[in-house]
């Protein structure tokens, strides 16, 4: 069965939330309130709330496309309006969960002092510059990774096509 972009995005979000839930439990067991406070300062210095908002915005297009496949007779503008009215507000209402999950992850892996030092770095001009470059670097890295993965997968399938067919995978 082919999975659409919405299903992949949903799976990625579920994996993030599941792993963050475990980290949050760990932080609550072992980390004092100051660790969580330092982690909140760190994620704020990283601009995470804005990044989450951007991520939510990027889900809109694939979500509209996926829903149009479910209801192909509806015009795209109507599906977009429905997504904007019913779905996007839910994502935005729960955006804080992603931030808090990330807080728990950092609190479970770094000391409060380490988090304060990292936050201080991101307050410096070079840290501000780095934070500003991160979306561009991430996007370029993602494009490279996708092209790389497609190239390696195609080569592997071509190289092993007969062995795969012999074992029931008809390509």
Helices and strands as residue ranges (DSSP letters): H 5-30, H 33-45, H 48-70, H 76-82, I 83-87, H 88-93, H 95-109, H 112-123, H 125-159, H 161-166
